[in-house]
Amino acid sequence: MADEPAARGSRNPRTGTERVRAACASWLAAHPTDGPLVVACSGGADSLALTTAMLAAAGGRPVLGATVDHGLQDGSADRAAGCAELLRR
C-alpha cells in the first residue's frame, strides 16, 4: 500500500535520502550550538550524501566540508582536490 513504509533494505533513493536527512536533523537537535558543522568528506557517494543531508538539515547553520589527503594511495592528491572542488559548489 502507498501509505506503508518502504521495506527494510529498500533501494528507493528518495526513502534513503529522507532517512539520512531525518538522522541528521535528529543529531543536530541533540547537539545544539550556533557554531559551524564540520563534515568529513572523502569524495565518495556516501560522504557526499551525508554532507548534502547536513546542509539540508542545518537550518542556516554553517556547514563546512573537510577532506584530507593522507598520501597513502597513488592519485590521492587528485582525489582530494576533486573532492575539495565538489565541496566548494
PAMIBA-851195 format. One record per residue: residue number from 1; residue in one letter; x, y, z of N, C-alpha, C, CB in turn. Coordinates in Angstrom, 1 decimal. Glycine has a CB too. Example, Ala and Ser with C-alpha at 12.3 -4.5 7.8 and 13.67 -1.06 7.14 Angstrom:
PAMIBA-851195
@i: 1	aa: A	n.x: 13.2	n.y: -5.7	n.z: 7.8	ca.x: 12.3	ca.y: -4.5	ca.z: 7.8	c.x: 13.2	c.y: -3.3	c.z: 7.8	cb.x: 11.3	cb.y: -4.5	cb.z: 9.0
@i: 2	aa: S	n.x: 12.8	n.y: -2.2	n.z: 7.1	ca.x: 13.7	ca.y: -1.1	ca.z: 7.1	c.x: 12.9	c.y: 0.0	c.z: 7.9	cb.x: 14.1	cb.y: -0.6	cb.z: 5.7
***
This chain:
PAMIBA-851195
@i: 1	aa: M	n.x: 0.8	n.y: -1.2	n.z: 0.0	ca.x: 0.0	ca.y: 0.0	ca.z: 0.0	c.x: 0.9	c.y: 1.2	c.z: 0.0	cb.x: -1.0	cb.y: 0.0	cb.z: 1.2
@i: 2	aa: A	n.x: 0.3	n.y: 2.3	n.z: -0.5	ca.x: 1.1	ca.y: 3.5	ca.z: -0.7	c.x: 1.5	c.y: 4.2	c.z: 0.7	cb.x: 0.4	cb.y: 4.5	cb.z: -1.5
@i: 3	aa: D	n.x: 0.6	n.y: 4.0	n.z: 1.7	ca.x: 0.9	ca.y: 4.6	ca.z: 3.0	c.x: 1.8	c.y: 3.8	c.z: 3.9	cb.x: -0.4	cb.y: 4.8	cb.z: 3.7
@i: 4	aa: E	n.x: 2.2	n.y: 2.6	n.z: 3.5	ca.x: 3.0	ca.y: 1.8	ca.z: 4.3	c.x: 4.5	c.y: 2.2	c.z: 4.1	cb.x: 2.9	cb.y: 0.3	cb.z: 3.9
@i: 5	aa: P	n.x: 5.3	n.y: 2.1	n.z: 5.1	ca.x: 6.7	ca.y: 2.5	ca.z: 5.0	c.x: 7.4	c.y: 1.5	c.z: 4.0	cb.x: 7.4	cb.y: 2.5	cb.z: 6.3
@i: 6	aa: A	n.x: 8.5	n.y: 2.0	n.z: 3.4	ca.x: 9.2	ca.y: 1.1	ca.z: 2.5	c.x: 9.8	c.y: 0.0	c.z: 3.3	cb.x: 10.3	cb.y: 1.9	cb.z: 1.8
@i: 7	aa: A	n.x: 9.9	n.y: -1.2	n.z: 2.6	ca.x: 10.5	ca.y: -2.4	ca.z: 3.2	c.x: 12.0	c.y: -2.1	c.z: 3.6	cb.x: 10.4	cb.y: -3.6	cb.z: 2.3
@i: 8	aa: R	n.x: 12.4	n.y: -2.7	n.z: 4.7	ca.x: 13.8	ca.y: -2.6	ca.z: 5.1	c.x: 14.7	c.y: -3.0	c.z: 4.0	cb.x: 14.0	cb.y: -3.4	cb.z: 6.4
@i: 9	aa: G	n.x: 15.7	n.y: -2.2	n.z: 3.8	ca.x: 16.7	ca.y: -2.6	ca.z: 2.7	c.x: 16.2	c.y: -2.1	c.z: 1.3	cb.x: 16.9	cb.y: -4.0	cb.z: 2.6
@i: 10	aa: S	n.x: 15.1	n.y: -1.3	n.z: 1.3	ca.x: 14.6	ca.y: -0.8	ca.z: 0.0	c.x: 15.7	c.y: 0.0	c.z: -0.7	cb.x: 13.4	cb.y: 0.1	cb.z: 0.2
@i: 11	aa: R	n.x: 15.7	n.y: 0.0	n.z: -2.0	ca.x: 16.7	ca.y: 0.7	ca.z: -2.8	c.x: 16.1	c.y: 2.0	c.z: -3.3	cb.x: 17.2	cb.y: -0.1	cb.z: -3.9
@i: 12	aa: N	n.x: 14.9	n.y: 2.4	n.z: -2.8	ca.x: 14.3	ca.y: 3.7	ca.z: -3.2	c.x: 15.1	c.y: 4.9	c.z: -2.7	cb.x: 12.8	cb.y: 3.8	cb.z: -2.6
@i: 13	aa: P	n.x: 15.8	n.y: 5.6	n.z: -3.7	ca.x: 16.7	ca.y: 6.7	ca.z: -3.3	c.x: 16.0	c.y: 7.8	c.z: -2.4	cb.x: 17.3	cb.y: 7.3	cb.z: -4.5
@i: 14	aa: R	n.x: 14.7	n.y: 8.1	n.z: -2.8	ca.x: 14.0	ca.y: 9.1	ca.z: -2.0	c.x: 13.9	c.y: 8.7	c.z: -0.6	cb.x: 12.7	cb.y: 9.4	cb.z: -2.7
@i: 15	aa: T	n.x: 13.5	n.y: 7.5	n.z: -0.3	ca.x: 13.4	ca.y: 7.0	ca.z: 1.0	c.x: 14.7	c.y: 7.0	c.z: 1.8	cb.x: 12.8	cb.y: 5.5	cb.z: 1.0
@i: 16	aa: G	n.x: 15.8	n.y: 6.6	n.z: 1.1	ca.x: 17.1	ca.y: 6.7	ca.z: 1.7	c.x: 17.5	c.y: 8.1	c.z: 2.0	cb.x: 18.1	cb.y: 6.0	cb.z: 0.8
@i: 17	aa: T	n.x: 17.2	n.y: 9.0	n.z: 1.1	ca.x: 17.6	ca.y: 10.4	ca.z: 1.3	c.x: 16.8	c.y: 11.0	c.z: 2.5	cb.x: 17.3	cb.y: 11.2	cb.z: 0.1
@i: 18	aa: E	n.x: 15.5	n.y: 10.7	n.z: 2.5	ca.x: 14.7	ca.y: 11.2	ca.z: 3.7	c.x: 15.2	c.y: 10.6	c.z: 5.0	cb.x: 13.2	cb.y: 10.8	cb.z: 3.4
@i: 19	aa: R	n.x: 15.6	n.y: 9.4	n.z: 5.0	ca.x: 16.1	ca.y: 8.8	ca.z: 6.2	c.x: 17.4	c.y: 9.4	c.z: 6.7	cb.x: 16.3	cb.y: 7.2	cb.z: 6.0
@i: 20	aa: V	n.x: 18.3	n.y: 9.7	n.z: 5.8	ca.x: 19.6	ca.y: 10.3	ca.z: 6.1	c.x: 19.3	c.y: 11.7	c.z: 6.6	cb.x: 20.5	cb.y: 10.3	cb.z: 4.9
@i: 21	aa: R	n.x: 18.5	n.y: 12.5	n.z: 5.9	ca.x: 18.1	ca.y: 13.8	ca.z: 6.4	c.x: 17.5	c.y: 13.8	c.z: 7.8	cb.x: 17.2	cb.y: 14.5	cb.z: 5.4
@i: 22	aa: A	n.x: 16.6	n.y: 12.9	n.z: 8.0	ca.x: 16.0	ca.y: 12.7	ca.z: 9.4	c.x: 17.0	c.y: 12.4	c.z: 10.4	cb.x: 14.9	cb.y: 11.7	cb.z: 9.3
@i: 23	aa: A	n.x: 18.0	n.y: 11.5	n.z: 10.1	ca.x: 19.0	ca.y: 11.2	ca.z: 11.1	c.x: 19.9	c.y: 12.4	c.z: 11.3	cb.x: 19.9	cb.y: 10.0	cb.z: 10.5
@i: 24	aa: C	n.x: 20.2	n.y: 13.2	n.z: 10.3	ca.x: 21.0	ca.y: 14.4	ca.z: 10.5	c.x: 20.2	c.y: 15.4	c.z: 11.4	cb.x: 21.3	cb.y: 15.1	cb.z: 9.1
@i: 25	aa: A	n.x: 19.0	n.y: 15.6	n.z: 11.1	ca.x: 18.1	ca.y: 16.5	ca.z: 11.9	c.x: 18.1	c.y: 16.1	c.z: 13.3	cb.x: 16.7	cb.y: 16.6	cb.z: 11.3
@i: 26	aa: S	n.x: 18.0	n.y: 14.8	n.z: 13.6	ca.x: 17.9	ca.y: 14.3	ca.z: 14.9	c.x: 19.2	c.y: 14.5	c.z: 15.6	cb.x: 17.6	cb.y: 12.7	cb.z: 14.9
@i: 27	aa: W	n.x: 20.4	n.y: 14.3	n.z: 14.9	ca.x: 21.7	ca.y: 14.5	ca.z: 15.5	c.x: 21.9	c.y: 16.0	c.z: 15.9	cb.x: 22.8	cb.y: 14.0	cb.z: 14.6
@i: 28	aa: L	n.x: 21.4	n.y: 16.9	n.z: 14.9	ca.x: 21.6	ca.y: 18.3	ca.z: 15.2	c.x: 20.7	c.y: 18.8	c.z: 16.3	cb.x: 21.2	cb.y: 19.1	cb.z: 13.9
@i: 29	aa: A	n.x: 19.5	n.y: 18.2	n.z: 16.5	ca.x: 18.7	ca.y: 18.5	ca.z: 17.6	c.x: 19.3	c.y: 18.1	c.z: 19.0	cb.x: 17.3	cb.y: 17.9	cb.z: 17.5
@i: 30	aa: A	n.x: 20.0	n.y: 17.0	n.z: 18.9	ca.x: 20.7	ca.y: 16.5	ca.z: 20.2	c.x: 22.0	c.y: 17.2	c.z: 20.5	cb.x: 20.9	cb.y: 15.0	cb.z: 20.0
@i: 31	aa: H	n.x: 22.5	n.y: 18.0	n.z: 19.5	ca.x: 23.8	ca.y: 18.7	ca.z: 19.7	c.x: 23.6	c.y: 20.2	c.z: 19.3	cb.x: 24.9	cb.y: 18.0	cb.z: 18.8
@i: 32	aa: P	n.x: 22.8	n.y: 20.9	n.z: 20.0	ca.x: 22.6	ca.y: 22.3	ca.z: 19.7	c.x: 23.8	c.y: 23.2	c.z: 19.9	cb.x: 21.4	cb.y: 22.9	cb.z: 20.4
@i: 33	aa: T	n.x: 24.1	n.y: 24.0	n.z: 18.9	ca.x: 25.1	ca.y: 25.0	ca.z: 19.1	c.x: 25.0	c.y: 26.0	c.z: 17.9	cb.x: 26.6	cb.y: 24.4	cb.z: 19.1
@i: 34	aa: D	n.x: 25.5	n.y: 27.1	n.z: 18.0	ca.x: 25.5	ca.y: 28.1	ca.z: 16.9	c.x: 26.7	c.y: 28.0	c.z: 16.0	cb.x: 25.3	cb.y: 29.5	cb.z: 17.4
@i: 35	aa: G	n.x: 27.7	n.y: 27.2	n.z: 16.4	ca.x: 28.9	ca.y: 27.1	ca.z: 15.7	c.x: 28.7	c.y: 26.3	c.z: 14.4	cb.x: 30.0	cb.y: 26.4	cb.z: 16.5
@i: 36	aa: P	n.x: 29.7	n.y: 26.4	n.z: 13.5	ca.x: 29.6	ca.y: 25.6	ca.z: 12.3	c.x: 29.7	c.y: 24.1	c.z: 12.5	cb.x: 30.7	cb.y: 26.1	cb.z: 11.3
@i: 37	aa: L	n.x: 29.2	n.y: 23.4	n.z: 11.5	ca.x: 29.3	ca.y: 22.0	ca.z: 11.5	c.x: 30.4	c.y: 21.6	c.z: 10.5	cb.x: 28.0	cb.y: 21.3	cb.z: 11.0
@i: 38	aa: V	n.x: 31.3	n.y: 20.7	n.z: 10.9	ca.x: 32.3	ca.y: 20.2	ca.z: 10.0	c.x: 32.0	c.y: 18.7	c.z: 9.7	cb.x: 33.7	cb.y: 20.4	cb.z: 10.7
@i: 39	aa: V	n.x: 31.9	n.y: 18.5	n.z: 8.4	ca.x: 31.6	ca.y: 17.1	ca.z: 7.9	c.x: 32.8	c.y: 16.6	c.z: 7.1	cb.x: 30.3	cb.y: 17.1	cb.z: 7.0
@i: 40	aa: A	n.x: 33.4	n.y: 15.5	n.z: 7.6	ca.x: 34.5	ca.y: 14.9	ca.z: 6.8	c.x: 33.9	c.y: 14.3	c.z: 5.5	cb.x: 35.2	cb.y: 13.8	cb.z: 7.7
@i: 41	aa: C	n.x: 34.6	n.y: 14.5	n.z: 4.5	ca.x: 34.2	ca.y: 14.0	ca.z: 3.2	c.x: 35.3	c.y: 13.5	c.z: 2.3	cb.x: 33.5	cb.y: 15.2	cb.z: 2.4
@i: 42	aa: S	n.x: 35.2	n.y: 12.2	n.z: 1.9	ca.x: 36.2	ca.y: 11.5	ca.z: 1.1	c.x: 36.0	c.y: 11.8	c.z: -0.3	cb.x: 36.2	cb.y: 10.0	cb.z: 1.4
@i: 43	aa: G	n.x: 34.8	n.y: 12.3	n.z: -0.7	ca.x: 34.5	ca.y: 12.4	ca.z: -2.1	c.x: 33.7	c.y: 11.3	c.z: -2.7	cb.x: 35.8	cb.y: 12.6	cb.z: -2.9
@i: 44	aa: G	n.x: 33.5	n.y: 10.2	n.z: -1.9	ca.x: 32.7	ca.y: 9.1	ca.z: -2.3	c.x: 31.2	c.y: 9.4	c.z: -2.1	cb.x: 33.0	cb.y: 7.9	cb.z: -1.4
@i: 45	aa: A	n.x: 30.4	n.y: 8.6	n.z: -2.7	ca.x: 29.0	ca.y: 8.9	ca.z: -2.7	c.x: 28.4	c.y: 9.0	c.z: -1.3	cb.x: 28.3	cb.y: 7.7	cb.z: -3.5
@i: 46	aa: D	n.x: 28.8	n.y: 8.1	n.z: -0.4	ca.x: 28.2	ca.y: 8.2	ca.z: 0.9	c.x: 28.5	c.y: 9.5	c.z: 1.7	cb.x: 28.6	cb.y: 7.0	cb.z: 1.7
@i: 47	aa: S	n.x: 29.8	n.y: 9.9	n.z: 1.6	ca.x: 30.2	ca.y: 11.1	ca.z: 2.4	c.x: 29.6	c.y: 12.4	c.z: 1.7	cb.x: 31.7	cb.y: 11.2	cb.z: 2.5
@i: 48	aa: L	n.x: 29.5	n.y: 12.3	n.z: 0.4	ca.x: 28.9	ca.y: 13.5	ca.z: -0.3	c.x: 27.4	c.y: 13.5	c.z: 0.0	cb.x: 29.0	cb.y: 13.4	cb.z: -1.9
@i: 49	aa: A	n.x: 26.7	n.y: 12.4	n.z: 0.1	ca.x: 25.3	ca.y: 12.4	ca.z: 0.5	c.x: 25.2	c.y: 12.9	c.z: 2.0	cb.x: 24.8	cb.y: 10.9	cb.z: 0.4
@i: 50	aa: L	n.x: 26.1	n.y: 12.5	n.z: 2.9	ca.x: 26.0	ca.y: 13.0	ca.z: 4.2	c.x: 26.2	c.y: 14.5	c.z: 4.3	cb.x: 27.1	cb.y: 12.3	cb.z: 5.1
@i: 51	aa: T	n.x: 27.1	n.y: 15.0	n.z: 3.5	ca.x: 27.4	ca.y: 16.4	ca.z: 3.5	c.x: 26.2	c.y: 17.2	c.z: 3.0	cb.x: 28.6	cb.y: 16.8	cb.z: 2.6
@i: 52	aa: T	n.x: 25.6	n.y: 16.7	n.z: 1.9	ca.x: 24.3	ca.y: 17.3	ca.z: 1.4	c.x: 23.2	c.y: 17.2	c.z: 2.3	cb.x: 24.0	cb.y: 16.6	cb.z: 0.1
@i: 53	aa: A	n.x: 23.0	n.y: 16.1	n.z: 3.0	ca.x: 22.0	ca.y: 15.9	ca.z: 4.0	c.x: 22.2	c.y: 16.9	c.z: 5.2	cb.x: 21.9	cb.y: 14.5	cb.z: 4.5
@i: 54	aa: M	n.x: 23.4	n.y: 17.1	n.z: 5.6	ca.x: 23.7	ca.y: 18.0	ca.z: 6.7	c.x: 23.3	c.y: 19.4	c.z: 6.3	cb.x: 25.1	cb.y: 18.0	cb.z: 7.2
@i: 55	aa: L	n.x: 23.7	n.y: 19.8	n.z: 5.0	ca.x: 23.3	ca.y: 21.1	ca.z: 4.5	c.x: 21.8	c.y: 21.3	c.z: 4.5	cb.x: 23.8	cb.y: 21.3	cb.z: 3.1
@i: 56	aa: A	n.x: 21.1	n.y: 20.3	n.z: 4.1	ca.x: 19.6	ca.y: 20.4	ca.z: 4.1	c.x: 19.0	c.y: 20.5	c.z: 5.5	cb.x: 19.0	cb.y: 19.2	cb.z: 3.4
@i: 57	aa: A	n.x: 19.6	n.y: 19.8	n.z: 6.5	ca.x: 19.1	ca.y: 19.8	ca.z: 7.8	c.x: 19.6	c.y: 20.9	c.z: 8.7	cb.x: 19.4	cb.y: 18.4	cb.z: 8.5
@i: 58	aa: A	n.x: 20.6	n.y: 21.6	n.z: 8.3	ca.x: 21.3	ca.y: 22.6	ca.z: 9.2	c.x: 20.5	c.y: 23.8	c.z: 9.5	cb.x: 22.6	cb.y: 23.0	cb.z: 8.6
@i: 59	aa: G	n.x: 19.5	n.y: 24.1	n.z: 8.7	ca.x: 18.6	ca.y: 25.3	ca.z: 9.0	c.x: 19.4	c.y: 26.6	c.z: 9.0	cb.x: 18.0	cb.y: 25.1	cb.z: 10.3
@i: 60	aa: G	n.x: 20.3	n.y: 26.8	n.z: 8.1	ca.x: 21.0	ca.y: 28.0	ca.z: 8.0	c.x: 22.3	c.y: 28.0	c.z: 8.8	cb.x: 20.2	cb.y: 29.1	cb.z: 8.5
@i: 61	aa: R	n.x: 22.6	n.y: 27.0	n.z: 9.6	ca.x: 23.8	ca.y: 26.9	ca.z: 10.4	c.x: 24.9	c.y: 26.6	c.z: 9.4	cb.x: 23.7	cb.y: 25.8	cb.z: 11.5
@i: 62	aa: P	n.x: 26.1	n.y: 27.2	n.z: 9.5	ca.x: 27.2	ca.y: 27.0	ca.z: 8.5	c.x: 27.6	c.y: 25.5	c.z: 8.6	cb.x: 28.4	cb.y: 27.9	cb.z: 8.8
@i: 63	aa: V	n.x: 27.9	n.y: 25.0	n.z: 7.4	ca.x: 28.3	ca.y: 23.6	ca.z: 7.2	c.x: 29.6	c.y: 23.7	c.z: 6.4	cb.x: 27.3	cb.y: 22.7	cb.z: 6.5
@i: 64	aa: L	n.x: 30.7	n.y: 23.1	n.z: 6.9	ca.x: 32.0	ca.y: 23.0	ca.z: 6.3	c.x: 32.3	c.y: 21.6	c.z: 5.9	cb.x: 33.1	cb.y: 23.7	cb.z: 7.1
@i: 65	aa: G	n.x: 32.7	n.y: 21.3	n.z: 4.7	ca.x: 33.1	ca.y: 20.0	ca.z: 4.3	c.x: 34.6	c.y: 20.0	c.z: 4.4	cb.x: 32.6	cb.y: 19.7	cb.z: 2.9
@i: 66	aa: A	n.x: 35.2	n.y: 18.9	n.z: 4.9	ca.x: 36.6	ca.y: 18.8	ca.z: 5.0	c.x: 37.1	c.y: 17.5	c.z: 4.4	cb.x: 37.1	cb.y: 18.9	cb.z: 6.5
@i: 67	aa: T	n.x: 38.2	n.y: 17.6	n.z: 3.7	ca.x: 38.9	ca.y: 16.4	ca.z: 3.1	c.x: 40.3	c.y: 16.5	c.z: 3.4	cb.x: 38.6	cb.y: 16.3	cb.z: 1.6
@i: 68	aa: V	n.x: 41.0	n.y: 15.3	n.z: 3.5	ca.x: 42.4	ca.y: 15.2	ca.z: 3.9	c.x: 43.0	c.y: 14.3	c.z: 2.9	cb.x: 42.6	cb.y: 14.8	cb.z: 5.3
@i: 69	aa: D	n.x: 44.2	n.y: 14.7	n.z: 2.4	ca.x: 45.0	ca.y: 13.8	ca.z: 1.6	c.x: 46.1	c.y: 13.2	c.z: 2.4	cb.x: 45.6	cb.y: 14.6	cb.z: 0.3
@i: 70	aa: H	n.x: 46.0	n.y: 12.0	n.z: 2.8	ca.x: 47.0	ca.y: 11.3	ca.z: 3.6	c.x: 48.1	c.y: 10.8	c.z: 2.8	cb.x: 46.3	cb.y: 10.2	cb.z: 4.4
@i: 71	aa: G	n.x: 48.0	n.y: 10.9	n.z: 1.5	ca.x: 49.1	ca.y: 10.4	ca.z: 0.6	c.x: 49.4	c.y: 9.0	c.z: 0.6	cb.x: 50.3	cb.y: 11.2	cb.z: 1.0
@i: 72	aa: L	n.x: 48.4	n.y: 8.2	n.z: 1.0	ca.x: 48.6	ca.y: 6.7	ca.z: 1.1	c.x: 48.3	c.y: 5.9	c.z: -0.2	cb.x: 47.7	cb.y: 6.2	cb.z: 2.2
@i: 73	aa: Q	n.x: 47.8	n.y: 6.6	n.z: -1.2	ca.x: 47.5	ca.y: 5.8	ca.z: -2.4	c.x: 47.9	c.y: 6.7	c.z: -3.6	cb.x: 46.0	cb.y: 5.5	cb.z: -2.5
@i: 74	aa: D	n.x: 48.3	n.y: 6.1	n.z: -4.7	ca.x: 48.6	ca.y: 6.8	ca.z: -5.9	c.x: 47.3	c.y: 7.6	c.z: -6.3	cb.x: 49.1	cb.y: 5.9	cb.z: -7.0
@i: 75	aa: G	n.x: 47.5	n.y: 8.8	n.z: -6.7	ca.x: 46.3	ca.y: 9.6	ca.z: -7.1	c.x: 45.5	c.y: 10.2	c.z: -6.0	cb.x: 45.5	cb.y: 8.7	cb.z: -7.9
@i: 76	aa: S	n.x: 46.0	n.y: 10.1	n.z: -4.8	ca.x: 45.2	ca.y: 10.6	ca.z: -3.6	c.x: 45.1	c.y: 12.1	c.z: -3.7	cb.x: 45.8	cb.y: 10.1	cb.z: -2.3
@i: 77	aa: A	n.x: 46.2	n.y: 12.8	n.z: -4.1	ca.x: 46.1	ca.y: 14.3	ca.z: -4.2	c.x: 45.1	c.y: 14.7	c.z: -5.2	cb.x: 47.5	cb.y: 14.8	cb.z: -4.6
@i: 78	aa: D	n.x: 45.0	n.y: 14.0	n.z: -6.3	ca.x: 43.9	ca.y: 14.4	ca.z: -7.3	c.x: 42.5	c.y: 14.1	c.z: -6.7	cb.x: 44.1	cb.y: 13.6	cb.z: -8.6
@i: 79	aa: R	n.x: 42.4	n.y: 13.0	n.z: -6.0	ca.x: 41.1	ca.y: 12.7	ca.z: -5.4	c.x: 40.7	c.y: 13.7	c.z: -4.4	cb.x: 41.2	cb.y: 11.3	cb.z: -4.7
@i: 80	aa: A	n.x: 41.6	n.y: 14.2	n.z: -3.6	ca.x: 41.3	ca.y: 15.2	ca.z: -2.6	c.x: 41.0	c.y: 16.5	c.z: -3.2	cb.x: 42.5	cb.y: 15.3	cb.z: -1.6
@i: 81	aa: A	n.x: 41.8	n.y: 16.9	n.z: -4.3	ca.x: 41.5	ca.y: 18.1	ca.z: -5.0	c.x: 40.1	c.y: 18.1	c.z: -5.6	cb.x: 42.6	cb.y: 18.4	cb.z: -6.1
@i: 82	aa: G	n.x: 39.7	n.y: 16.9	n.z: -6.2	ca.x: 38.4	ca.y: 16.8	ca.z: -6.8	c.x: 37.3	c.y: 16.9	c.z: -5.8	cb.x: 38.3	cb.y: 15.5	cb.z: -7.5
@i: 83	aa: C	n.x: 37.5	n.y: 16.3	n.z: -4.6	ca.x: 36.6	ca.y: 16.4	ca.z: -3.5	c.x: 36.4	c.y: 17.8	c.z: -3.0	cb.x: 37.0	cb.y: 15.5	cb.z: -2.3
@i: 84	aa: A	n.x: 37.6	n.y: 18.5	n.z: -2.9	ca.x: 37.5	ca.y: 19.9	ca.z: -2.5	c.x: 36.7	c.y: 20.8	c.z: -3.5	cb.x: 38.9	cb.y: 20.5	cb.z: -2.3
@i: 85	aa: E	n.x: 36.9	n.y: 20.5	n.z: -4.7	ca.x: 36.2	ca.y: 21.2	ca.z: -5.8	c.x: 34.7	c.y: 21.0	c.z: -5.6	cb.x: 36.7	cb.y: 20.9	cb.z: -7.2
@i: 86	aa: L	n.x: 34.3	n.y: 19.8	n.z: -5.4	ca.x: 32.9	ca.y: 19.4	ca.z: -5.2	c.x: 32.3	c.y: 20.2	c.z: -4.0	cb.x: 32.7	cb.y: 17.9	cb.z: -5.1
@i: 87	aa: L	n.x: 33.1	n.y: 20.2	n.z: -2.9	ca.x: 32.6	ca.y: 20.8	ca.z: -1.7	c.x: 32.5	c.y: 22.4	c.z: -1.9	cb.x: 33.6	cb.y: 20.5	cb.z: -0.6
@i: 88	aa: R	n.x: 33.3	n.y: 22.9	n.z: -2.7	ca.x: 33.2	ca.y: 24.4	ca.z: -3.0	c.x: 31.8	c.y: 24.8	c.z: -3.6	cb.x: 34.3	cb.y: 24.9	cb.z: -3.8
@i: 89	aa: R	n.x: 31.2	n.y: 23.8	n.z: -4.3	ca.x: 30.0	ca.y: 24.1	ca.z: -5.1	c.x: 28.9	c.y: 24.3	c.z: -4.1	cb.x: 29.6	cb.y: 23.0	cb.z: -6.1
***
